[in-house]
Amino acid sequence: MIKGLHHNAYRCRDSEETRRFYEDFLGLPLVHTLKIEETMTGRNTGPGVLHTFFQLDDGSCLAFFEAPDMSFEFKDQHDFDLHIALEVEPEALDTMFAKGKAEGREVRGVSDHKFIRSIYFRDPNGYVIELTASTGVHQEIMDPAISKPHAALARWQAARGH
């Protein structure tokens, strides 16, 4: 049975640039690095790949691979394509919004989604990072007995002719 999220892994352009954003700006500690020179299946990685892990309070991690010999085109992601939403305390939204502005970072928000409020940044790789805080009704909204997600999905599918 699945117990929780261990880590999500993404590519990064530069491990130190990524560290400065996730550790210095967001406050997620760098807890592990792993240089991979040969994969477990025997593939040689050339000069190596660096795998870094930044830990959240619940013990899960955001992880990144810097693979200098592998082509990868970084692009700004649309929020609908990919975004990483991280939960913070409500007072942290205003603090992080001000911190982002003071550092000259692109920052959007505060967006009121009714059950959460959010602000958005881009990391050095183009990924959208959402910081989100509960408005106090998050538990109710995420309770399937109240929100009836299967019924909503069925209505969506029916409206699309599926």
N, C-alpha and C positions, 0 to 999 in steps of 0.2 A: 504494500500500500504506500502511496506517496505521502511523505511526512511534511514536505515543505520544499521551498526553493533553495538549492545549494548556491548556484550562481547562474547568471545570464552572461554570455560572452559575446563580445563584439570586436570588430577590427579597429585598430587605431593607427594613426599616421605616425605618431611619435610618443613613446611611452612616458617620457618626462613631461611633455606638454600636456598629456592626458592626466598624469599625476597631479600637476599643478591645479588643474580644474577640479578633479574629484577629491583630492585630499586638501589642498590649500584653500580652495574656494568653497566647495560644498562641505568639507569637514569629514569625509569618509576616509578612515585610515587605510593606508596601503599595508596589507597584512601578509602578503605572500607574492613572491616572484618566482617564476620557473622558466629557465632557459631550456628550450626544446631543440636538440640538435638532430634527433632521430625520433620519429613517431613510434608509438608502441607497435605499429604494424610494419616497421622497418623502413619507412620512407625517410630519406635524408632531407633535412630542411636547409641545406646550404650553410650560410653563416649562422643560422639559428633563428628561432622565433622566441620572443619574450612574451610570456603570459603573466599578466599582473592581476591582482585581486584587491578590491576595495570593499571593506566590510560595512554592512548596515547594522543597526542596533540589534536586529533579530538574529544575527549570525550569518545571514545570507550575504552573497557578494555580487557586485558588478565586476566583471572580468573583461580584460582586453588582450588581444593578440597584436603585437607589432611584428609583422613579417616583411622585412625590408626587400627580400627577393621576389615577393609575390605582388603582381600588379593588382591594384585596388583603387577604383575611382571613388573618391569621397565626394559626396554631394549633400546639399542641404536636404534633409528629409522633411516631407510634409507631415504634420502631426498625425494625419490619418494613415500614413505609410508606416511610421515607426516613431514611437516616443517612449521614453522611460519615465514613469511616474513614481516619485518617491514621496512618502508621507512625512510631514513635519508637523510640529505643534503650531496651532493657529498664529501665535505671535511671531513665529519665525518667517512667515510670508512677508510681512512688512520689512523686517530686518534684512532678509535676503534680497528683496526687491531693491532696497536702498543700497545694499552692498554691491549688487550687480551694476546699478546705475553709476555708483561712485567709481567703479573700476572700468567704466566705459563698455560694459558688456551689453549685447542685445538682450533685452528683457521685455516680455509681454505680460500683461495682466494688470490687475488682479481680475480673473474671470470667476464669476459666481455661477457655479453649476448646481446650485441649490443644496446638494448634499455635501459638496466640497467646494472650496475656493482654491484657485490655482494660479501660479505664475510659471512662465516658461523662459528657458534659456537655450542657447545652442552650445554644445561642448565643442572642443577644438576640431572634432571630426565631422561636425555637421549634424550630429544626433540632437533631437529635441529632448530636453530634460524638463519635466514638469515637477514642480514642487507643489504638493497638495496638502490641504489641511481640512479636517472634518468640520462641518458646521453644526454638528451635534445630532444629525439625523442619519448619519452614514450607516449605522448598524441596521436601522429600519429599512433603508433603501436596499441594502445588501441581503436582507432576509427574503429568501425565495417564497416563503409563505405570504409575505406582504407584496413583494414586487412582481410575482408571477411571471418569471422570465420565459418559461416554456410557452406560455400562452402568447406573450408578446412576440416571440420568435415565430410561432405558427402564424400569427396575423401578418407579420412581415413577409413570410414565405408565400402566403396566400395572395397578398397584394402584388407580389412579383410574378405570380402565375406558376409557382413551384408546388 
